[in-house]
Amino acid sequence: MIAVAIVTVSDSVVAGTREDRSGPKLRERVESLGWTVAAQEVVPDEPDQISALLGRLADSGRISVILTTGGTGVALRDVTPEATRAVIEREIPGVAEVMRAEGSKATPLAALSRAVAGVRGRAVIINLPGSPKGAIESLDTISKLVPHMVDLLEGRTDHADVPH
């Protein structure tokens, strides 16, 4: 079972001036993949708060995958990649590269994503776009990679069932 935490990064959602549309959409998609949503959080665009939450979730021992949504663009308050880099132990650049490459087929704005993915302990942390459409499309792009990453982090290193 893949236990997922969904973290919406948004000042306006925290302030109550905007509805969180991406977090609930991600929850629906995660559950449709057969994964379990073990936590769903909202945090403002504050690097220290984002890093603290990501670290706490990753270190809890009950979360395999942390999906963030929001804060990956070039606006001044978009700090999710920096906050993620502050807590990951190893980056997985190919994951973000695949999301940007696939996203660019739908919109040239995908090139502006600064999303990162990496590992902390036995948890994978993946930054997704803030728009519901972008978040779901990005997740769909990498959804087949996630179970393999989780298996590897849990010590299941047999590659016999991995499609090539």
Salt bridges, closest charged atoms under 4 A:
ASP11 OD2 - ARG77 NE 2.92
GLU31 OE2 - ARG27 NE 3.21
GLU46 OE2 - ARG77 NH2 2.85
ASP59 OD2 - ARG120 NH2 2.83
GLU82 OE2 - ARG114 NH1 2.55
GLU91 OE1 - ARG85 NE 3.41
GLU102 OE2 - LYS105 NZ 2.81
GLU137 OE2 - LYS133 NZ 2.81
ASP140 OD1 - ARG29 NE 2.51
ASP151 OD1 - ARG156 NH2 2.86
GLU154 OE1 - ARG156 NH1 3.82
